Structures are given as C-alpha cells and as structure tokens.
Amino acid sequence: MATKEKKDTTDPGPAWRAWGRALLGGAVMAAALGTGNALGEALVRALDMTGYPAQLLPAALVSALAVPVVLALRAGRPGSGRPLGLGTPAAAAHGFARGLAVTTACAALVLGGGTAAGWVRWSGPDPAALVSFLAGNALVAVLLEALPEETTLRGYAWASLRDRFGGALSALGTTLVFLLVPAASTVVQAGVAHAVGVPAPPMGLAPAGQDPVAYLVLLSVFGLTLIAARTAPGRAPLWAAIGTHVAFLSVNRVVFEGGRRDAGWSAHVSTVHAAILELGYLAATAAVFAGARLLTSRGRAPASGPRVRAAAAWLLPVLPSGPRATASGGRRVQPSAATTYSVGVWAGAGARLVPPVRVVSRASAPAPGAVSRARPAAGTRRSPGTRRG
C-alpha cells in the first residue's frame, strides 16, 4: 500500500500550546521587570549610586534577564514558522530609525494641531537640557522597556500566536498579554523586594496615581500601534516597534512630564486634551505602518510624485539580496521578513533556524525561445499539433 509523502510544512500545533507560549513570553517580561527593578534598587543602595547610573542599572538588569531567555526559547524551536523579527544587525539601525521617525512625525503633526486649536501651551525650550534628557532617556527606555518588552511580547508572544492563528487574533492576543504584564510585574517586584529588603511600589493594574480604566485604554491602543509597527514591511520589523516604543516614551515624557523631569521643554495640557492627543498620534502612527504594509502587499509603490516615491522607498526598504522574480513572469517581489531573517543571526545559530526561501531569478529562468530538455511530467498533456522530436 502506497503512502503519501509528507509536505514540508511546519505543524502549528494545538491552540492551547500557542496561547501557552504567548503567556510564557508575558511571564518572562513580568518576571524580568519586577526582578530587575527590585534587584536594581538593592544594588543601587548597596553601591551608593545616585543620578543617571542609578536609573541605568535597573534598566540594564531588566534587559539582561528578559532578552536572552526569549532568544533561547525561540532558538530551541528550529521548526517554528516565524522568527522574532530582529533581522540582521545591519538592518537594526534602519528599522529603529524608521520607528522613531514615523512616530515622532505623527506626534508633531497631532500636537501641532492641538497647539493651533489652543489645547497646548508650551514653555520656553532649553535646547541643551532637552538634548541631554532625550539622549539619556532613550538609553534607559530601550533597556528598561522597549527592547525587553518588544522582544518578549511583539517578538516571542506574537510569533507564537501567529504560527497558529491569523493576524487579527494574534494582534489582539498579544495586546491582551501586554495588558497583563504591568500588574504581574508589580507582584513579582513586591516579592523580590521583600526578599532583598527594599521598598516596592503598590501592586495594581495601573501605576499609582493613574486611573486604571484610562491607563488600560491607552495601553491597548499603544499595544496595537506596536503590532502595526512590528508587522510593517522591513528587514528588521521588531526594531521598528522598538523605535516606535522609544519615541512614544520620549514624546510623552517631554510634552506631558517635562517640567517634573527637567527635560528642558514641556507643555501645559488638560487631562482630557492630553488623552485625545496621545490616542490621536498613536492612531496616526498605526495608520502609517498599516498603509505601508498595504502598499507592499499590493506589490506596487505609490505613483504620486518623486518626493512621495522617495519617502516610500525609505519606508519600504528593498532587501539587500537584490531583485527577486517569480517563476511565472519575472515580477519583482520582496520576501517577508518573517521568512527571510531569523533570530539565529543574533543568537549565533545563523540560517539554520529558518530554511532559505527558494526563488527563481531571471538568470536561472529559460531564455525566450529556448527548448527545455526536461522530460514532461506524467500528467502533462501535449498541445495539439506538436510532434515528438
């Protein structure tokens, strides 16, 4: 009895396993955030650190605890269909800059509109203090929040769900896990802080002094925006989400908390208007990334002038492997980052984690009029009027 040959596809596994991996990614982030903050506080006190180093140490601990764990978890599944999206180190800077630029531009447009409407009143800027704050805040934001959260959530958790489910459910599921992380991290931090003898913030769904409902709404919109950045076309899509994350934190800390943080610039905005402006520029950012993905999926660039085409060429970068062609007609396509690049580039496993994408180039395609010497398949019919050679 003949047996059918198995197809070379990845078995997505049962749904409960995908959800379990997504929750595991959230648990890694919550444990790293709570433990890093508590241990960092203990080390800061023991070493008598103050100022910027006292902020940097806990942030570095969070990344050191979270990132290697999820890299190892994903590398331990060589048959997984989607890597984390870190891309190659050379592409990381481009992806990070793209996330920063898109989010900052959308924030500038929305806040500019709010200023014109009279919602925002700005203080006098101090350029030196502003640049110093932005540089220092960016490094802390990357290590404490952006890099570990994106790697564990929009990286590991999203990829685990996307291996099994469609895009919409994966986005909503990842955002739900994202909402659980802050509360879970306060529980972890309270336990670790008690063990090492340092005070811990109160446990809860939202930071002290913030309305839980408003906080969860903002966090939901922020999470979906990060998914849009993560799934936008590019060679390092997770770094686009990291750039978006850092830009969001930087804008909010300057505009809405600049006076308290000595950022060198700040704005006076009512609570209601601040919420509208935050949600507005997040929605605009998500729309830009979603539009970029739509343009790429349709296989054509915008044709409305050289400046628009130049902007699209920067937003939708062509992969360094050069033009690709389909077997049917030589049409240029751009392989998805999920199938081309692997976390193995960062973890040291190289291309073994993701099999290479097989494409047919123009060079390997038969020239027009050439006679193929390959024997026809058994089920192939000869066209009428042809003769055997």
Phi, psi and omega in degrees: 000126183285145178248147179281140178284136181290141177284148181277069180233159179272130177282116183291342179079177181290159183296322183296330179290321178296317178294324178297318178293321178297316178294328176297320176299317176295322179294322177298316180294316180297318180294318180293318181294312180294315181291316181298319179293317181290312179295323178298319178297319179296318179292321178300318179290319182294324181268359180056049181269148178221170175068214186296319177302328179291335174278325186286325184298308177299324179297316179296324179296320181298313179295320181294331180275327188268311191296311180299329182294312181288329174298319179291321179297316182286323178293337178283357178241078184296342180267006182292145187280333187228122174287178185291337180097017179288336180069197177272156177303326180293330182273347185297317181297320179294316179296318179297315179296323179296316178296317178299313186293315182296314183293317180295319179296317179295320178296319180297319179295313183291316179292327174296320175295320177296324177293318179296328179279354180087011180280335188240131174239121188265149172275171176288130183282148171244095189304318182295315179293324180294314179297318179298317180293316183298319180293313180292319180294324182298316181294316178296318181296321178297312187283323185277322189234302192296305183296308181293320181293316181292322180292318182281323188261291178288349173267280187291310183296314181296316180297323179295317178289322183290336174298334187247326188240177177283176185295318184294312180294323178295320179295315180293320179295317179296320179293323176297317177298321178302321180291334182279338188295312183301316180294317180296324181292328178292327177293314179297316181297322179296318180293315181292319180298320177296323182290324183262358173079038175235155179290153180232150177293159180295148179282146179170174181285334183226155176302155182302133178091357180249145178290123185300320182294311179298322180296317180291326176295312179298318180295325178294313179295320178298317179297318179292326176296320178294326175295319178299319177292320181294326184263002176289155181293149180157166183276342178220071188297328180292329177288334172295320176294321178296317177297320177298319180298313181295319180297318179300313180295320182293314180299312182294322182287333176279310187289310189262344181229016186299321179295317181289330183263004182053051184277352181088357178194146180200171180225153175254114184223140175291160183299317181294314180294324178298318179296318180297317182292318178299309180295326181294313182284335172293317179297320179295319178298314179298323180294322179296313181293320178295321177295322177297320178293321179296317179298318181292320181294333178278350174076023178215150179267156177298143184241047185244040175119157184295325181292319178295319179295323179294319178295320179294325179294328177282323181285328181244079188291145176277136182295148186289354181283355175091185183295141175246159179224147174274161182289343187269337184196008179074020180284137181289134176225161178243114181300148180291144178297333181292336181253349185259319186247150187230154172297343178299333177298324180273326184273351178097002182269352175065210186279004182293335183286330182232122180296147181296148179278125181273121179232160177249119182268170178296327182294325183271349180284147180295142179290152179302132178087353180286149180262123179283136178264002179288143180284138181294151178293162185298325184269008183273129178268143175279143179289150180300139175094357179270150179239158174288140180285000000 
